[in-house]
């Protein structure tokens, strides 16, 4: 068990080989073994086998979950079990063969169980043995408490798990009730949020109503990171269509993801509500029963029809319920797109865009404005698209690498997007629309990269790949006669899309509750982060802060690219970011429940 815990520490905490598990993990194991010795008079080997299997499964789950998400798994992840089969290729791609060594002793235990050999017990020493077992149990429990109690206040979940011990941390999350007190909804006002964010009042915002009456098309690009923009490898342009859009329109280069456990579905939630993700779980599960104020409902008040397009089944990540809560009039999923040209979870991006373009033309021809959300998917982890989808030749050094597969899949995604753009231009939809394009979340987690992958990323960046690079995604806003070539360097996040778009379309958000800001007219920003970065992490105009136990021992990272003022994040900013998260959690969790029968999105 010591070797298993050492392997978990090596992978997760990246501190080299450590003997810390002797103090942080083994006492927990001893406590369980003592209980077996105390209570089990028969079939002890079976109970040892069960406990060993359970603890091994916890260590293995912790390793794999960290490699995929960069966080420590807890029992809350059980809500995701039904998603595992869908992402099994992604999970298997992260598995190193030596991880399986963790199960070797399980085989030995199983063989011993099947031998069914009775071992005689010397009853004369039983009282002395029980006293020894009880003493060891009490000592083990005391050590566990000593590991847990001083570290309860630590904000950084990874540091907390390292200091407590993984097994202690798992037990602590089950029995602790660290719920923040909800703020009274009457106190959650527009002025209160603006005060915390330090948002400056704008008397007459630039571009207010500049795209009024136009359709809105939001295109969410799967796993698309900002470093791809204008990237060339050995002279090959990786994303020529995205480059053109960014270079000829409004391009936000310091834009960041704000998703969590729900990944793509979380991005949909944040963009359509301007709320932050919940502290635990996917927003599509936690908040789907609520009457959510949203972009579809806001535009619906201006006569817009709304639809969302995604080639997977609508049940994946509980999207059907979320779309009802968001107020979309219609959704188009696998039932509409079919299973032709399937890549990973659904029809390819080419099928998505081709069939979506036809629907958008029909909606445009109706004479009523529409809002369409289009979710791409082919460039999904682990990025191993079929060879017939290759649109570029990779240099030899990129072949058979995670980074190379990622770049090749995004090159295909860009190709498919280019086809979509041409269709929209030909059928007249493009000129009649305001188009917003952004990446939904990261594709290349630092904690999933091999040494070779890290070297390739250093070649691309000209420096070490950082946490800010990892969560940096592009945002482009495009509209004929409105946008022009301009790079906005102020920081922004997905929570800012709703108020920015609302201003352009002339949709009033006055007195509404939202947590983003119009990033065309506001420069200072404060972006709390969750999940992919430890709790308490935030971005400001100056840097990214990842806390340790708290603010004082936190670590700062410069913003991606050339952005940032080079200053430090203040403790006041740290506290205000936490306050924003608590306000969002309090507001959304206290929204009234909806009635699905009266608020149901129709499928096509």
Order of alpha helices (4+ residues) and beta strands (2+ residues): alpha-alpha-alpha-alpha-alpha-alpha-alpha-alpha-alpha-alpha-alpha-beta-beta-beta-alpha-beta-alpha-alpha-alpha-beta-alpha-beta-alpha-beta-beta-alpha-beta-alpha-beta-alpha-alpha-beta-beta-beta-alpha-beta-beta-beta-beta-alpha-beta
